[in-house]
Amino acid sequence: MQCAEIGDKVRIDIPDKDDPDYRYHNEHGEIADVRRDDAGEPTEDDRDSYLYRVRLASGEQIDVRWRDLRPPIE
């Protein structure tokens, strides 16, 4: 099950300060691409099979899974 679509506005939620991508925590952006892979097979969670490319407000892009996405803060 895909959790977001191209064009959706999102906020990155990576609260673990030890995560190398923590620097993106609370950054806002837009879904630029959605790719499907087999990452959901070991977890048996189809949501893990989607990789979301987010274009941040800064122009930088980051690839994240569904658990790192939240609605934007308006």
Biopython code that builds the backbone (N, CA, C, O; Angstrom):
import numpy as np
from Bio.PDB.StructureBuilder import StructureBuilder

atoms = [
    (1, "MET", "N", (0.840, -1.177, 0.000)),
    (1, "MET", "CA", (0.000, 0.000, 0.000)),
    (1, "MET", "C", (0.888, 1.244, 0.000)),
    (1, "MET", "O", (1.675, 1.454, 0.923)),
    (2, "GLN", "N", (0.757, 2.042, -1.012)),
    (2, "GLN", "CA", (1.518, 3.283, -1.142)),
    (2, "GLN", "C", (0.912, 4.332, -0.210)),
    (2, "GLN", "O", (-0.307, 4.504, -0.177)),
    (3, "CYS", "N", (1.756, 5.030, 0.544)),
    (3, "CYS", "CA", (1.293, 5.990, 1.553)),
    (3, "CYS", "C", (1.272, 7.427, 1.071)),
    (3, "CYS", "O", (0.616, 8.267, 1.686)),
    (4, "ALA", "N", (1.968, 7.732, -0.010)),
    (4, "ALA", "CA", (2.009, 9.095, -0.541)),
    (4, "ALA", "C", (2.174, 9.025, -2.046)),
    (4, "ALA", "O", (2.619, 8.013, -2.588)),
    (5, "GLU", "N", (1.814, 10.104, -2.715)),
    (5, "GLU", "CA", (1.896, 10.156, -4.169)),
    (5, "GLU", "C", (2.727, 11.359, -4.615)),
    (5, "GLU", "O", (2.923, 12.310, -3.859)),
    (6, "ILE", "N", (3.204, 11.298, -5.841)),
    (6, "ILE", "CA", (3.969, 12.397, -6.406)),
    (6, "ILE", "C", (3.150, 13.681, -6.286)),
    (6, "ILE", "O", (1.970, 13.720, -6.634)),
    (7, "GLY", "N", (3.800, 14.718, -5.791)),
    (7, "GLY", "CA", (3.151, 16.014, -5.626)),
    (7, "GLY", "C", (2.648, 16.273, -4.217)),
    (7, "GLY", "O", (2.357, 17.418, -3.869)),
    (8, "ASP", "N", (2.537, 15.223, -3.389)),
    (8, "ASP", "CA", (2.087, 15.416, -2.011)),
    (8, "ASP", "C", (3.107, 16.235, -1.224)),
    (8, "ASP", "O", (4.315, 16.038, -1.355)),
    (9, "LYS", "N", (2.609, 17.138, -0.421)),
    (9, "LYS", "CA", (3.448, 17.913, 0.500)),
    (9, "LYS", "C", (3.636, 17.079, 1.763)),
    (9, "LYS", "O", (2.680, 16.509, 2.287)),
    (10, "VAL", "N", (4.889, 17.010, 2.252)),
    (10, "VAL", "CA", (5.204, 16.177, 3.414)),
    (10, "VAL", "C", (6.216, 16.872, 4.317)),
    (10, "VAL", "O", (6.845, 17.866, 3.954)),
    (11, "ARG", "N", (6.340, 16.302, 5.504)),
    (11, "ARG", "CA", (7.364, 16.720, 6.467)),
    (11, "ARG", "C", (8.158, 15.477, 6.821)),
    (11, "ARG", "O", (7.579, 14.409, 7.022)),
    (12, "ILE", "N", (9.470, 15.601, 6.901)),
    (12, "ILE", "CA", (10.342, 14.491, 7.282)),
    (12, "ILE", "C", (10.336, 14.374, 8.811)),
    (12, "ILE", "O", (10.497, 15.368, 9.519)),
    (13, "ASP", "N", (10.151, 13.160, 9.302)),
    (13, "ASP", "CA", (10.135, 12.913, 10.746)),
    (13, "ASP", "C", (11.153, 11.820, 11.068)),
    (13, "ASP", "O", (10.852, 10.630, 10.971)),
    (14, "ILE", "N", (12.359, 12.238, 11.451)),
    (14, "ILE", "CA", (13.430, 11.319, 11.856)),
    (14, "ILE", "C", (13.909, 11.793, 13.229)),
    (14, "ILE", "O", (14.893, 12.527, 13.320)),
    (15, "PRO", "N", (13.215, 11.377, 14.307)),
    (15, "PRO", "CA", (13.503, 11.919, 15.638)),
    (15, "PRO", "C", (14.750, 11.366, 16.323)),
    (15, "PRO", "O", (15.202, 11.929, 17.320)),
    (16, "ASP", "N", (15.311, 10.281, 15.808)),
    (16, "ASP", "CA", (16.474, 9.661, 16.432)),
    (16, "ASP", "C", (17.731, 10.471, 16.121)),
    (16, "ASP", "O", (18.198, 10.489, 14.982)),
    (17, "LYS", "N", (18.265, 11.130, 17.118)),
    (17, "LYS", "CA", (19.433, 11.992, 16.916)),
    (17, "LYS", "C", (20.677, 11.220, 16.486)),
    (17, "LYS", "O", (21.631, 11.824, 15.996)),
    (18, "ASP", "N", (20.687, 9.898, 16.657)),
    (18, "ASP", "CA", (21.817, 9.076, 16.219)),
    (18, "ASP", "C", (21.697, 8.647, 14.762)),
    (18, "ASP", "O", (22.648, 8.106, 14.198)),
    (19, "ASP", "N", (20.555, 8.880, 14.152)),
    (19, "ASP", "CA", (20.341, 8.536, 12.747)),
    (19, "ASP", "C", (21.100, 9.545, 11.890)),
    (19, "ASP", "O", (20.978, 10.750, 12.113)),
    (20, "PRO", "N", (21.881, 9.081, 10.915)),
    (20, "PRO", "CA", (22.643, 10.012, 10.070)),
    (20, "PRO", "C", (21.757, 11.001, 9.310)),
    (20, "PRO", "O", (22.222, 12.075, 8.928)),
    (21, "ASP", "N", (20.497, 10.657, 9.088)),
    (21, "ASP", "CA", (19.585, 11.548, 8.379)),
    (21, "ASP", "C", (18.803, 12.464, 9.323)),
    (21, "ASP", "O", (17.888, 13.161, 8.884)),
    (22, "TYR", "N", (19.147, 12.469, 10.597)),
    (22, "TYR", "CA", (18.458, 13.324, 11.561)),
    (22, "TYR", "C", (18.469, 14.791, 11.132)),
    (22, "TYR", "O", (17.549, 15.541, 11.458)),
    (23, "ARG", "N", (19.496, 15.195, 10.410)),
    (23, "ARG", "CA", (19.599, 16.601, 9.980)),
    (23, "ARG", "C", (18.399, 17.032, 9.141)),
    (23, "ARG", "O", (18.165, 18.228, 8.967)),
    (24, "TYR", "N", (17.631, 16.063, 8.616)),
    (24, "TYR", "CA", (16.440, 16.375, 7.824)),
    (24, "TYR", "C", (15.165, 16.423, 8.672)),
    (24, "TYR", "O", (14.094, 16.739, 8.153)),
    (25, "HIS", "N", (15.264, 16.120, 9.941)),
    (25, "HIS", "CA", (14.093, 16.086, 10.817)),
    (25, "HIS", "C", (13.347, 17.424, 10.766)),
    (25, "HIS", "O", (13.941, 18.491, 10.923)),
    (26, "ASN", "N", (12.051, 17.340, 10.545)),
    (26, "ASN", "CA", (11.129, 18.485, 10.453)),
    (26, "ASN", "C", (11.295, 19.330, 9.192)),
    (26, "ASN", "O", (10.684, 20.393, 9.086)),
    (27, "GLU", "N", (12.110, 18.880, 8.232)),
    (27, "GLU", "CA", (12.205, 19.572, 6.941)),
    (27, "GLU", "C", (10.927, 19.287, 6.142)),
    (27, "GLU", "O", (10.354, 18.201, 6.235)),
    (28, "HIS", "N", (10.497, 20.261, 5.370)),
    (28, "HIS", "CA", (9.312, 20.112, 4.527)),
    (28, "HIS", "C", (9.727, 19.956, 3.070)),
    (28, "HIS", "O", (10.762, 20.465, 2.641)),
    (29, "GLY", "N", (8.896, 19.241, 2.324)),
    (29, "GLY", "CA", (9.170, 19.057, 0.915)),
    (29, "GLY", "C", (7.978, 18.483, 0.183)),
    (29, "GLY", "O", (6.849, 18.497, 0.674)),
    (30, "GLU", "N", (8.260, 17.981, -1.001)),
    (30, "GLU", "CA", (7.223, 17.441, -1.878)),
    (30, "GLU", "C", (7.708, 16.109, -2.439)),
    (30, "GLU", "O", (8.882, 15.960, -2.777)),
    (31, "ILE", "N", (6.800, 15.146, -2.534)),
    (31, "ILE", "CA", (7.151, 13.849, -3.118)),
    (31, "ILE", "C", (7.454, 14.074, -4.604)),
    (31, "ILE", "O", (6.594, 14.527, -5.359)),
    (32, "ALA", "N", (8.679, 13.754, -5.010)),
    (32, "ALA", "CA", (9.122, 13.943, -6.392)),
    (32, "ALA", "C", (9.063, 12.645, -7.189)),
    (32, "ALA", "O", (8.924, 12.668, -8.412)),
    (33, "ASP", "N", (9.168, 11.511, -6.492)),
    (33, "ASP", "CA", (9.162, 10.214, -7.170)),
    (33, "ASP", "C", (8.837, 9.147, -6.144)),
    (33, "ASP", "O", (9.120, 9.300, -4.956)),
    (34, "VAL", "N", (8.237, 8.058, -6.619)),
    (34, "VAL", "CA", (7.952, 6.906, -5.771)),
    (34, "VAL", "C", (8.465, 5.683, -6.511)),
    (34, "VAL", "O", (8.118, 5.450, -7.668)),
    (35, "ARG", "N", (9.293, 4.908, -5.830)),
    (35, "ARG", "CA", (9.846, 3.688, -6.430)),
    (35, "ARG", "C", (9.454, 2.491, -5.594)),
    (35, "ARG", "O", (9.312, 2.588, -4.375)),
    (36, "ARG", "N", (9.284, 1.384, -6.244)),
    (36, "ARG", "CA", (8.919, 0.151, -5.552)),
    (36, "ARG", "C", (10.118, -0.792, -5.580)),
    (36, "ARG", "O", (10.813, -0.906, -6.590)),
    (37, "ASP", "N", (10.350, -1.469, -4.450)),
    (37, "ASP", "CA", (11.424, -2.458, -4.376)),
    (37, "ASP", "C", (10.934, -3.638, -3.552)),
    (37, "ASP", "O", (9.739, -3.756, -3.285)),
    (38, "ASP", "N", (11.845, -4.510, -3.151)),
    (38, "ASP", "CA", (11.436, -5.714, -2.411)),
    (38, "ASP", "C", (11.731, -5.619, -0.917)),
    (38, "ASP", "O", (11.800, -6.645, -0.241)),
    (39, "ALA", "N", (11.905, -4.412, -0.392)),
    (39, "ALA", "CA", (12.226, -4.242, 1.029)),
    (39, "ALA", "C", (11.099, -4.718, 1.942)),
    (39, "ALA", "O", (11.341, -4.984, 3.119)),
    (40, "GLY", "N", (9.889, -4.831, 1.434)),
    (40, "GLY", "CA", (8.771, -5.295, 2.249)),
    (40, "GLY", "C", (8.728, -6.790, 2.448)),
    (40, "GLY", "O", (8.008, -7.275, 3.321)),
    (41, "GLU", "N", (9.487, -7.540, 1.654)),
    (41, "GLU", "CA", (9.458, -8.998, 1.785)),
    (41, "GLU", "C", (9.938, -9.483, 3.154)),
    (41, "GLU", "O", (9.238, -10.275, 3.784)),
    (42, "PRO", "N", (11.106, -9.040, 3.642)),
    (42, "PRO", "CA", (11.547, -9.547, 4.946)),
    (42, "PRO", "C", (10.666, -9.068, 6.109)),
    (42, "PRO", "O", (10.536, -9.765, 7.115)),
    (43, "THR", "N", (10.070, -7.893, 5.974)),
    (43, "THR", "CA", (9.248, -7.365, 7.062)),
    (43, "THR", "C", (7.795, -7.818, 6.944)),
    (43, "THR", "O", (7.021, -7.697, 7.893)),
    (44, "GLU", "N", (7.429, -8.340, 5.773)),
    (44, "GLU", "CA", (6.050, -8.732, 5.463)),
    (44, "GLU", "C", (5.095, -7.546, 5.599)),
    (44, "GLU", "O", (3.920, -7.717, 5.927)),
    (45, "ASP", "N", (5.608, -6.353, 5.345)),
    (45, "ASP", "CA", (4.809, -5.132, 5.375)),
    (45, "ASP", "C", (4.971, -4.451, 4.021)),
    (45, "ASP", "O", (6.034, -3.915, 3.709)),
    (46, "ASP", "N", (3.914, -4.478, 3.226)),
    (46, "ASP", "CA", (3.991, -3.940, 1.871)),
    (46, "ASP", "C", (4.382, -2.465, 1.851)),
    (46, "ASP", "O", (4.962, -2.000, 0.870)),
    (47, "ARG", "N", (4.078, -1.722, 2.910)),
    (47, "ARG", "CA", (4.453, -0.301, 2.956)),
    (47, "ARG", "C", (5.960, -0.110, 2.857)),
    (47, "ARG", "O", (6.420, 0.919, 2.362)),
    (48, "ASP", "N", (6.734, -1.085, 3.321)),
    (48, "ASP", "CA", (8.191, -1.000, 3.263)),
    (48, "ASP", "C", (8.736, -1.143, 1.841)),
    (48, "ASP", "O", (9.918, -0.892, 1.604)),
    (49, "SER", "N", (7.890, -1.542, 0.901)),
    (49, "SER", "CA", (8.316, -1.744, -0.489)),
    (49, "SER", "C", (8.287, -0.467, -1.315)),
    (49, "SER", "O", (8.537, -0.504, -2.519)),
    (50, "TYR", "N", (7.986, 0.656, -0.686)),
    (50, "TYR", "CA", (7.955, 1.930, -1.394)),
    (50, "TYR", "C", (9.037, 2.850, -0.851)),
    (50, "TYR", "O", (9.176, 3.030, 0.359)),
    (51, "LEU", "N", (9.794, 3.426, -1.768)),
    (51, "LEU", "CA", (10.832, 4.391, -1.432)),
    (51, "LEU", "C", (10.396, 5.732, -2.022)),
    (51, "LEU", "O", (10.150, 5.850, -3.223)),
    (52, "TYR", "N", (10.306, 6.729, -1.160)),
    (52, "TYR", "CA", (9.800, 8.040, -1.553)),
    (52, "TYR", "C", (10.955, 9.026, -1.687)),
    (52, "TYR", "O", (11.714, 9.238, -0.742)),
    (53, "ARG", "N", (11.078, 9.617, -2.852)),
    (53, "ARG", "CA", (12.079, 10.664, -3.063)),
    (53, "ARG", "C", (11.395, 11.999, -2.770)),
    (53, "ARG", "O", (10.423, 12.376, -3.425)),
    (54, "VAL", "N", (11.925, 12.702, -1.774)),
    (54, "VAL", "CA", (11.352, 13.978, -1.351)),
    (54, "VAL", "C", (12.280, 15.104, -1.778)),
    (54, "VAL", "O", (13.470, 15.096, -1.462)),
    (55, "ARG", "N", (11.723, 16.075, -2.500)),
    (55, "ARG", "CA", (12.457, 17.281, -2.864)),
    (55, "ARG", "C", (12.183, 18.294, -1.763)),
    (55, "ARG", "O", (11.061, 18.781, -1.619)),
    (56, "LEU", "N", (13.211, 18.606, -0.991)),
    (56, "LEU", "CA", (13.075, 19.519, 0.132)),
    (56, "LEU", "C", (12.971, 20.962, -0.349)),
    (56, "LEU", "O", (13.297, 21.269, -1.495)),
    (57, "ALA", "N", (12.518, 21.834, 0.527)),
    (57, "ALA", "CA", (12.386, 23.250, 0.185)),
    (57, "ALA", "C", (13.723, 23.841, -0.267)),
    (57, "ALA", "O", (13.755, 24.775, -1.067)),
    (58, "SER", "N", (14.827, 23.289, 0.254)),
    (58, "SER", "CA", (16.168, 23.766, -0.109)),
    (58, "SER", "C", (16.588, 23.326, -1.514)),
    (58, "SER", "O", (17.581, 23.818, -2.051)),
    (59, "GLY", "N", (15.820, 22.388, -2.114)),
    (59, "GLY", "CA", (16.167, 21.838, -3.418)),
    (59, "GLY", "C", (16.871, 20.497, -3.315)),
    (59, "GLY", "O", (16.946, 19.755, -4.295)),
    (60, "GLU", "N", (17.388, 20.181, -2.133)),
    (60, "GLU", "CA", (18.032, 18.892, -1.899)),
    (60, "GLU", "C", (16.979, 17.789, -1.954)),
    (60, "GLU", "O", (15.803, 18.029, -1.681)),
    (61, "GLN", "N", (17.411, 16.573, -2.310)),
    (61, "GLN", "CA", (16.496, 15.433, -2.353)),
    (61, "GLN", "C", (16.969, 14.355, -1.396)),
    (61, "GLN", "O", (18.167, 14.145, -1.208)),
    (62, "ILE", "N", (15.990, 13.671, -0.790)),
    (62, "ILE", "CA", (16.288, 12.584, 0.137)),
    (62, "ILE", "C", (15.304, 11.453, -0.131)),
    (62, "ILE", "O", (14.133, 11.694, -0.424)),
    (63, "ASP", "N", (15.785, 10.218, -0.030)),
    (63, "ASP", "CA", (14.935, 9.041, -0.177)),
    (63, "ASP", "C", (14.597, 8.509, 1.205)),
    (63, "ASP", "O", (15.487, 8.282, 2.025)),
    (64, "VAL", "N", (13.298, 8.308, 1.465)),
    (64, "VAL", "CA", (12.838, 7.834, 2.768)),
    (64, "VAL", "C", (11.743, 6.796, 2.588)),
    (64, "VAL", "O", (11.163, 6.662, 1.511)),
    (65, "ARG", "N", (11.474, 6.072, 3.649)),
    (65, "ARG", "CA", (10.362, 5.118, 3.699)),
    (65, "ARG", "C", (9.168, 5.789, 4.356)),
    (65, "ARG", "O", (9.274, 6.895, 4.887)),
    (66, "TRP", "N", (8.034, 5.109, 4.315)),
    (66, "TRP", "CA", (6.773, 5.652, 4.820)),
    (66, "TRP", "C", (6.857, 6.100, 6.266)),
    (66, "TRP", "O", (6.211, 7.076, 6.649)),
    (67, "ARG", "N", (7.646, 5.400, 7.080)),
    (67, "ARG", "CA", (7.676, 5.720, 8.520)),
    (67, "ARG", "C", (8.356, 7.053, 8.816)),
    (67, "ARG", "O", (8.267, 7.560, 9.935)),
    (68, "ASP", "N", (9.034, 7.622, 7.823)),
    (68, "ASP", "CA", (9.713, 8.913, 7.993)),
    (68, "ASP", "C", (8.911, 10.087, 7.448)),
    (68, "ASP", "O", (9.405, 11.214, 7.425)),
    (69, "LEU", "N", (7.684, 9.838, 7.010)),
    (69, "LEU", "CA", (6.856, 10.882, 6.410)),
    (69, "LEU", "C", (5.688, 11.256, 7.321)),
    (69, "LEU", "O", (5.063, 10.395, 7.941)),
    (70, "ARG", "N", (5.412, 12.540, 7.385)),
    (70, "ARG", "CA", (4.263, 13.071, 8.136)),
    (70, "ARG", "C", (3.623, 14.173, 7.309)),
    (70, "ARG", "O", (4.241, 14.682, 6.374)),
    (71, "PRO", "N", (2.402, 14.546, 7.637)),
    (71, "PRO", "CA", (1.803, 15.702, 6.969)),
    (71, "PRO", "C", (2.603, 16.959, 7.296)),
    (71, "PRO", "O", (3.217, 17.045, 8.359)),
    (72, "PRO", "N", (2.598, 17.930, 6.390)),
    (72, "PRO", "CA", (3.335, 19.164, 6.660)),
    (72, "PRO", "C", (2.692, 19.939, 7.800)),
    (72, "PRO", "O", (1.499, 19.802, 8.069)),
    (73, "ILE", "N", (3.499, 20.751, 8.459)),
    (73, "ILE", "CA", (2.990, 21.664, 9.471)),
    (73, "ILE", "C", (2.632, 22.941, 8.722)),
    (73, "ILE", "O", (3.494, 23.569, 8.106)),
    (74, "GLU", "N", (1.406, 23.308, 8.775)),
    (74, "GLU", "CA", (0.923, 24.486, 8.039)),
    (74, "GLU", "C", (1.293, 25.759, 8.773)),
    (74, "GLU", "O", (0.974, 26.854, 8.311)),
]
sb = StructureBuilder()
sb.init_structure("model")
sb.init_model(0)
sb.init_chain("A")
sb.init_seg("    ")
for serial, (resi, resn, name, xyz) in enumerate(atoms, 1):
    if name == "N":
        sb.init_residue(resn, " ", resi, " ")
    sb.init_atom(name, np.array(xyz, "f"), 0.0, 1.0, " ", f" {name:<3s}", serial, name[0])
structure = sb.get_structure()
